[in-house]
């Protein structure tokens, strides 16, 4: 069970941006730093010890993801600096020379995708690729009809997808992705938000590449990973002698060990933790919506009727300014977000809200609250009480 929060600490509800480092993970990293201080590329005893630990971590992560670690065609894991690099390597690497035609290819993206993927798609557009924007249906899922209607090409056709939307928590439709993969599309998935909560079964899934980062589930910052399906060829976007020639820079062995331990811990109690956190999320959403109505504010939970991961709640508050809500909440001792961390400084509401057809009056007042295994019932109760006071101050009038 999660530990109690000290009374003088704020209630932290921005776990979709970053989670606290798990003490067991910190211990694994400390042990690795002591045992594997050498450079894993060095041939001497200390370097070989570091290399063994690095490869053990790589094998453990791939195994936990359900990757194929043995046989004639093995899956691979490439360590990166984080999920942004992993996303770029996945998309631009799939679009590299081995899969490239002089006239370019097709890449399909949606507003659910992280900015790193959308920027990479724009980059491909500048190289002559056709960029296809996939719309969202009312539930927040991606509408794949435009991709299905495109003419067949020799190669390549690349689909980017997000296993769990970082803004709404809405899950992707893996069955539809599998149909496109079966039709010859190369599928890159951003599993940054989903890896902690879903059994991804990478070896049998539709994805050619899969990106993730451990700071979303109790692991360290500064490291990410890209799982690569056996037989899939990637081009390096920043070539170097490390990571099968796909990048340069001495590998961070201690971070890799922490990555492996964090994913192992997340997988160990996944079902139990998901049920508990989903119950807390529902209680949080219900409390905020009830408090908003009492304060004369119309509120909706975005994606409430869609299949969702357990940890994300996006609440849209009609007529309010999301930045003002977040600042007032922070002063009241509740840490929440106005969007994904990479876009939280933007003055524009998340694009996904418009794509979902949410009325304009609600878009500017959307705030994201996200939980983790460490979130407690007391955290939720305190957050609901504190936010009720905030909304009462910001609301136009009390309702009777």
C-alpha positions as CSV (number, residue, x, y, z in Angstrom):
1,X,0.0,0.0,0.0
2,X,1.2,3.6,-0.6
3,X,2.8,5.5,2.2
4,X,0.9,8.3,4.0
5,X,1.7,11.8,2.8
6,X,3.2,14.2,5.3
7,X,0.5,16.8,6.2
8,X,2.7,19.8,5.1
9,X,3.3,18.4,1.6
10,X,1.0,19.2,-1.3
11,X,-1.2,16.6,-2.9
12,X,0.7,15.6,-6.1
13,X,-1.7,14.8,-8.9
14,X,0.6,15.2,-11.9
15,X,2.0,11.7,-12.2
16,X,1.4,11.6,-15.9
17,X,4.2,14.2,-16.2
18,X,6.6,12.5,-13.7
19,X,6.3,10.1,-10.8
20,X,8.4,10.0,-7.6
21,X,11.4,7.7,-7.7
22,X,10.5,4.3,-6.1
23,X,12.8,3.6,-3.2
24,X,13.4,0.1,-4.5
25,X,14.4,1.6,-7.9
26,X,16.8,4.0,-6.1
27,X,18.4,1.1,-4.3
28,X,18.8,-0.8,-7.6
29,X,20.5,2.2,-9.2
30,X,22.8,2.7,-6.3
31,X,23.9,-0.9,-6.4
32,X,24.4,-0.7,-10.2
33,X,26.4,2.5,-9.9
34,X,28.7,0.8,-7.3
35,X,29.2,-2.4,-9.3
36,X,29.2,-1.1,-12.8
37,X,31.1,2.2,-12.7
38,X,33.2,1.2,-15.8
39,X,32.4,2.2,-19.3
40,X,30.4,-0.7,-20.9
41,X,32.3,-0.2,-24.1
42,X,35.7,-0.9,-22.4
43,X,37.1,-4.4,-22.9
44,X,38.7,-4.6,-19.4
45,X,37.2,-6.3,-16.3
46,X,35.3,-3.2,-15.0
47,X,33.9,-2.5,-18.5
48,X,32.8,-6.0,-19.0
49,X,31.0,-5.9,-15.6
50,X,29.2,-2.7,-16.7
51,X,28.3,-4.3,-20.0
52,X,26.8,-7.4,-18.3
53,X,24.6,-5.3,-16.1
54,X,23.5,-3.1,-19.0
55,X,22.6,-6.2,-21.1
56,X,20.8,-7.8,-18.2
57,X,18.7,-4.7,-17.8
58,X,18.0,-4.6,-21.5
59,X,16.9,-8.3,-21.5
60,X,14.7,-7.8,-18.4
61,X,12.9,-4.8,-19.9
62,X,12.3,-6.5,-23.2
63,X,11.1,-9.6,-21.4
64,X,8.7,-7.6,-19.2
65,X,7.3,-5.9,-22.4
66,X,6.6,-9.3,-23.8
67,X,9.3,-9.1,-26.4
68,X,10.9,-12.1,-28.1
69,X,14.4,-12.4,-26.6
70,X,15.4,-15.6,-28.3
71,X,15.1,-17.5,-31.6
72,X,16.0,-16.8,-35.2
73,X,14.4,-13.3,-35.2
74,X,14.8,-11.6,-31.9
75,X,13.2,-8.3,-30.8
76,X,15.6,-5.6,-29.7
77,X,15.6,-2.7,-27.1
78,X,17.5,0.5,-27.8
79,X,18.2,2.7,-24.9
80,X,17.6,6.4,-25.5
81,X,17.7,9.7,-23.5
82,X,13.9,9.5,-23.0
83,X,10.6,8.9,-24.8
84,X,11.0,12.0,-27.1
85,X,14.2,10.6,-28.6
86,X,12.6,7.1,-28.7
87,X,9.6,8.5,-30.6
88,X,11.8,10.3,-33.1
89,X,14.0,7.3,-33.6
90,X,10.9,5.1,-34.1
91,X,9.2,7.2,-36.7
92,X,12.2,8.7,-38.5
93,X,14.1,5.4,-38.2
94,X,11.3,3.5,-39.9
95,X,11.3,6.1,-42.6
96,X,15.0,5.7,-43.2
97,X,16.8,4.5,-46.3
98,X,16.0,0.8,-45.8
99,X,12.3,1.5,-46.0
100,X,12.5,4.6,-48.3
101,X,11.4,5.4,-51.8
102,X,12.7,8.5,-53.7
103,X,9.1,9.9,-53.9
104,X,8.6,9.4,-50.2
105,X,5.7,7.6,-48.5
106,X,2.7,8.0,-46.2
107,X,2.7,8.8,-42.5
108,X,-0.5,9.0,-40.5
109,X,-0.8,10.9,-37.3
110,X,-3.5,12.3,-35.0
111,X,-4.0,14.9,-32.3
112,X,-3.7,12.2,-29.7
113,X,0.0,11.9,-30.6
114,X,2.8,13.5,-28.6
115,X,4.3,16.7,-30.0
116,X,7.6,14.8,-30.7
117,X,5.7,12.5,-33.1
118,X,3.8,15.3,-34.8
119,X,7.0,17.3,-35.2
120,X,8.7,14.2,-36.8
121,X,5.8,13.8,-39.1
122,X,6.1,17.4,-40.2
123,X,9.8,16.8,-40.8
124,X,8.9,13.9,-43.1
125,X,6.4,16.1,-44.9
126,X,9.3,18.4,-45.6
127,X,11.1,15.5,-47.3
128,X,8.2,14.8,-49.6
129,X,6.1,12.4,-47.6
130,X,2.4,12.7,-47.6
131,X,1.2,13.4,-44.0
132,X,-2.3,12.2,-43.3
133,X,-4.2,13.6,-40.3
134,X,-6.4,11.0,-38.7
135,X,-9.5,12.5,-37.0
136,X,-10.9,11.4,-33.7
137,X,-14.4,10.0,-33.1
138,X,-16.6,11.2,-30.3
139,X,-15.2,8.7,-27.8
140,X,-11.6,10.0,-28.3
141,X,-10.5,7.0,-30.3
142,X,-8.7,7.4,-33.6
143,X,-10.8,7.1,-36.8
144,X,-8.6,4.9,-39.1
145,X,-11.0,5.2,-42.1
146,X,-8.8,7.7,-43.9
147,X,-5.8,5.4,-43.6
148,X,-7.8,2.4,-44.8
149,X,-9.0,4.2,-47.9
150,X,-5.5,5.2,-49.0
151,X,-4.1,3.4,-52.1
152,X,-1.6,0.6,-51.5
153,X,2.0,1.7,-52.1
154,X,5.1,-0.5,-52.4
155,X,6.6,1.1,-49.2
156,X,6.5,2.6,-46.8
157,X,3.3,3.5,-45.0
158,X,3.8,4.4,-41.3
159,X,1.1,4.8,-38.7
160,X,1.9,6.6,-35.4
161,X,-0.3,5.7,-32.4
162,X,-0.5,6.3,-28.7
163,X,-1.4,3.3,-26.5
164,X,-2.8,5.7,-23.8
165,X,-3.5,9.3,-24.6
166,X,-1.5,11.4,-22.1
167,X,-4.2,14.1,-22.1
168,X,-7.3,12.1,-21.6
169,X,-6.2,8.6,-20.6
170,X,-8.2,7.1,-23.5
171,X,-6.8,3.8,-24.7
172,X,-6.0,3.1,-28.4
173,X,-7.9,0.6,-30.5
174,X,-5.3,-2.1,-30.9
175,X,-7.5,-4.3,-33.1
176,X,-7.8,-1.6,-35.7
177,X,-4.0,-1.0,-35.5
178,X,-3.5,-4.7,-36.1
179,X,-5.6,-4.6,-39.2
180,X,-3.5,-1.8,-40.7
181,X,-0.3,-3.7,-39.7
182,X,-1.7,-6.7,-41.5
183,X,-2.3,-4.5,-44.6
184,X,1.4,-3.6,-44.7
185,X,1.6,-0.5,-42.5
186,X,4.6,-0.1,-40.1
187,X,3.1,0.9,-36.8
188,X,5.1,3.0,-34.2
189,X,3.5,3.3,-30.8
190,X,4.1,5.7,-28.0
191,X,3.5,3.6,-24.9
192,X,4.8,6.2,-22.4
193,X,1.5,6.4,-20.5
194,X,0.4,2.8,-21.1
195,X,3.5,0.7,-20.1
196,X,2.7,0.9,-16.4
197,X,-0.9,-0.2,-16.8
198,X,-1.1,-2.5,-19.8
199,X,0.3,-5.9,-20.7
200,X,1.7,-4.8,-24.0
201,X,2.7,-8.3,-25.3
202,X,5.1,-6.7,-27.8
203,X,6.1,-9.8,-29.7
204,X,2.5,-10.5,-30.7
205,X,1.3,-6.9,-30.9
206,X,0.9,-4.9,-34.1
207,X,3.8,-2.5,-33.5
208,X,7.1,-2.4,-35.4
209,X,8.5,-0.1,-32.7
210,X,7.4,0.9,-29.2
211,X,8.6,3.9,-27.1
212,X,8.5,4.3,-23.4
213,X,10.3,6.0,-20.4
214,X,10.5,4.9,-16.8
215,X,9.9,8.2,-15.1
216,X,6.2,7.7,-15.8
217,X,6.2,4.6,-13.4
218,X,8.6,5.2,-10.5
219,X,11.8,5.1,-12.5
220,X,14.6,7.5,-13.2
221,X,14.6,10.5,-15.6
222,X,17.1,10.8,-18.4
223,X,16.5,7.4,-20.0
224,X,14.0,5.9,-22.3
225,X,13.8,2.9,-24.6
226,X,12.6,1.9,-28.0
227,X,11.5,-1.7,-28.5
228,X,12.1,-2.9,-32.1
229,X,10.3,-5.9,-33.6
230,X,12.6,-8.6,-34.9
231,X,13.3,-8.2,-38.6
232,X,12.4,-4.4,-38.6
233,X,15.2,-2.2,-40.0
234,X,15.8,1.2,-38.5
235,X,18.0,4.1,-39.7
236,X,20.0,6.0,-37.2
237,X,19.0,9.6,-36.7
238,X,22.0,10.5,-34.6
239,X,24.6,7.8,-35.5
240,X,27.2,6.6,-33.1
241,X,29.0,3.5,-31.9
242,X,26.6,2.6,-29.1
243,X,23.2,0.9,-29.2
244,X,23.8,-1.1,-32.4
245,X,25.1,2.0,-34.2
246,X,21.8,3.8,-33.7
247,X,23.1,6.5,-31.4
248,X,26.2,7.7,-29.7
249,X,27.1,8.4,-26.1
250,X,28.2,6.2,-23.2
251,X,25.2,4.2,-21.9
252,X,23.9,5.1,-18.4
253,X,24.2,1.7,-16.7
254,X,22.7,2.8,-13.4
255,X,19.7,4.4,-15.1
256,X,19.2,1.3,-17.2
257,X,19.1,-0.8,-14.0
258,X,16.6,1.5,-12.5
259,X,14.5,1.4,-15.7
260,X,14.4,-2.4,-15.5
261,X,13.5,-2.5,-11.9
262,X,10.8,0.1,-12.2
263,X,9.1,-1.8,-15.1
264,X,9.4,-5.0,-13.2
265,X,7.6,-3.5,-10.1
266,X,4.9,-1.9,-12.3
267,X,4.2,-5.2,-14.0
268,X,4.2,-7.2,-10.7
269,X,0.9,-5.8,-9.3
270,X,-0.5,-4.2,-12.5
271,X,-4.1,-5.5,-12.2
272,X,-4.5,-4.9,-8.5
273,X,-3.0,-1.4,-8.8
274,X,-5.1,-0.5,-11.8
275,X,-8.3,-1.4,-10.0
276,X,-7.4,0.6,-6.9
277,X,-6.2,3.7,-8.9
278,X,-9.3,3.6,-11.1
279,X,-11.5,3.7,-8.0
280,X,-9.6,6.7,-6.7
281,X,-9.8,8.5,-10.0
282,X,-13.5,8.0,-10.2
283,X,-13.9,9.3,-6.7
284,X,-11.8,12.3,-7.6
285,X,-13.7,13.1,-10.8
286,X,-17.1,12.8,-9.0
287,X,-15.9,15.1,-6.2
288,X,-14.7,17.8,-8.6
289,X,-17.8,17.7,-10.8
290,X,-20.0,17.9,-7.7
291,X,-18.0,20.8,-6.3
292,X,-18.1,22.6,-9.6
293,X,-21.9,22.4,-9.8
294,X,-22.2,23.7,-6.3
295,X,-20.1,26.7,-7.4
296,X,-22.3,27.3,-10.4
297,X,-19.7,25.8,-12.9
298,X,-20.7,23.3,-15.5
299,X,-18.1,20.5,-15.6
300,X,-17.6,17.4,-17.7
301,X,-15.1,14.5,-17.5
302,X,-13.6,14.2,-21.0
303,X,-13.6,10.6,-22.2
304,X,-15.6,9.3,-19.3
305,X,-17.5,6.8,-21.5
306,X,-14.4,5.6,-23.4
307,X,-12.0,2.8,-22.5
308,X,-9.4,4.6,-20.3
309,X,-6.2,3.8,-18.4
310,X,-6.9,4.2,-14.6
311,X,-4.6,7.1,-13.8
312,X,-5.7,10.1,-15.9
313,X,-8.7,12.5,-15.4
314,X,-9.3,15.4,-17.7
315,X,-12.0,17.7,-16.3
316,X,-13.3,20.6,-18.4
317,X,-14.7,23.5,-16.4
318,X,-16.9,25.8,-18.5
319,X,-16.1,29.5,-18.4
320,X,-12.9,29.2,-16.4
321,X,-9.3,29.8,-17.3
322,X,-7.2,26.6,-16.9
323,X,-4.0,28.5,-15.9
324,X,-6.0,30.4,-13.2
325,X,-7.4,27.1,-11.9
326,X,-3.9,25.5,-11.8
327,X,-2.4,28.4,-10.0
328,X,-5.2,28.6,-7.5
329,X,-5.0,24.8,-7.0
330,X,-1.2,25.1,-6.4
331,X,-1.7,27.8,-3.8
332,X,-4.3,25.5,-2.1
333,X,-1.8,22.6,-2.0
334,X,-2.8,20.6,-5.0
335,X,-0.4,20.0,-7.9
336,X,-2.3,19.4,-11.2
337,X,-1.7,20.2,-14.9
338,X,-3.2,22.2,-17.7
339,X,-2.1,19.7,-20.3
340,X,0.8,17.4,-21.0
341,X,4.0,18.6,-19.4
342,X,5.7,19.3,-22.7
343,X,2.9,21.8,-23.6
344,X,1.8,23.0,-20.1
345,X,3.3,26.5,-20.7
346,X,1.1,27.0,-23.8
347,X,-1.7,29.5,-23.6
348,X,-3.8,27.5,-26.0
349,X,-6.0,24.7,-24.8
350,X,-5.1,21.1,-25.8
351,X,-5.9,20.5,-29.5
352,X,-7.5,17.2,-28.6
353,X,-10.4,19.0,-27.0
354,X,-11.4,20.6,-30.3
355,X,-10.9,17.3,-32.1
356,X,-13.3,15.7,-29.7
357,X,-15.9,18.4,-30.4
358,X,-16.0,19.8,-26.9
359,X,-17.8,23.2,-26.8
360,X,-15.4,26.1,-26.9
361,X,-16.7,27.4,-23.5
362,X,-15.2,24.2,-21.9
363,X,-11.9,24.1,-23.7
364,X,-10.2,26.9,-21.9
365,X,-11.0,25.5,-18.5
366,X,-9.6,22.0,-18.9
367,X,-7.3,20.6,-16.2
368,X,-5.6,17.2,-16.0
369,X,-5.2,15.3,-12.8
370,X,-3.2,12.1,-12.8
371,X,-2.7,9.5,-10.1
372,X,-0.2,6.7,-9.4
373,X,0.3,3.7,-7.2
374,X,1.4,6.0,-4.5
375,X,-1.8,8.0,-4.4
376,X,-3.9,7.4,-1.3
377,X,-7.6,7.8,-0.3
378,X,-6.5,10.6,1.9
379,X,-4.8,12.4,-1.0
380,X,-8.0,12.3,-3.0
381,X,-10.2,13.5,-0.1
382,X,-7.8,16.4,0.6
383,X,-7.7,17.3,-3.1
384,X,-11.4,17.3,-3.5
385,X,-11.8,19.5,-0.4
386,X,-9.1,21.9,-1.5
387,X,-10.4,22.1,-5.1
388,X,-14.0,22.7,-3.8
389,X,-12.8,25.8,-2.1
390,X,-10.9,26.9,-5.2
391,X,-13.9,26.4,-7.4
392,X,-16.2,28.2,-5.0
393,X,-13.9,31.2,-5.2
394,X,-13.7,31.1,-9.0
395,X,-17.3,30.2,-9.7
396,X,-19.9,32.7,-10.8
397,X,-22.5,31.9,-8.1
398,X,-23.6,29.1,-5.8
399,X,-26.4,26.9,-6.9
400,X,-29.2,25.9,-4.6
